[in-house]
């Protein structure tokens, strides 16, 4: 199987496949709605991402089939002498393509996009329960240098 990936910004018609990948594990299944009808919440979020020059929702394809996705957010900081950072989120590889080196290519692409935009740092978060993902990120050189905190707002 060829793992020659091509990358492009997501289109609205990609949403069902993207949402399906986001929901394709124990943790994602509990918070995503991968029904055949894309909800208005997803459509509105997609529109906002698409309109924001500091957001890139990207898909990776093999022979025209979407096999992975991620979102990059470029954040302007005042600290560190006003540098720009890239936040990588929602990294997913389709389950039937996992273990084939695609994740490494996706993260390499994301890091290179951050460099192209002039970022001085790339950061990401991972649920502590995703032990395999954490090992993967560490293998790529990411360090768990900070303790993260989240407060769910309802």
C-alpha positions, 0 to 999 in steps of 0.5 A: 500500500502506498503511503504517498500522502498529499495534504490540503485544507479541508473542505466542508464536504470533508466534514463527515469523514473528519468527524468520523475519525474524531469519533473513532476511539473510546474517548472520541466516541463519547464526545463526538456525533458521527451521525450521517447528518453533520450538525449545525454546530460542526458546520458553524465551527468549520465556517469559523475555522475557514474564515480565520487566517490563524486556523488550518484544518488539514486533511491528508489523502492517499489516492484521493481518500482522506486518511488523516486530519489535524488542526493547526492554530497559530497563536501570537504571544507577547512573551518570548519576545512576541513569538508565534506558536502553533497549537496542533489539535485533533490529530487523527489517522483513520483506523485502517491506516494506523501503524503505517507511518502516516502519523509521523508524516502528518506531524512532520507536515504540521511542524513544517507548516509552523516553521513556514509561518514563522513559529518558534514553538509547536505545542500539543496536548493529549489526553493522559489516557492516550498512552500510545499517542503520548509515546508517539509524540515523545518519539517525535521529540515532544517533551511533557514540559508543562502540566496542563489544566482544563476547566470545562464550561457548560 
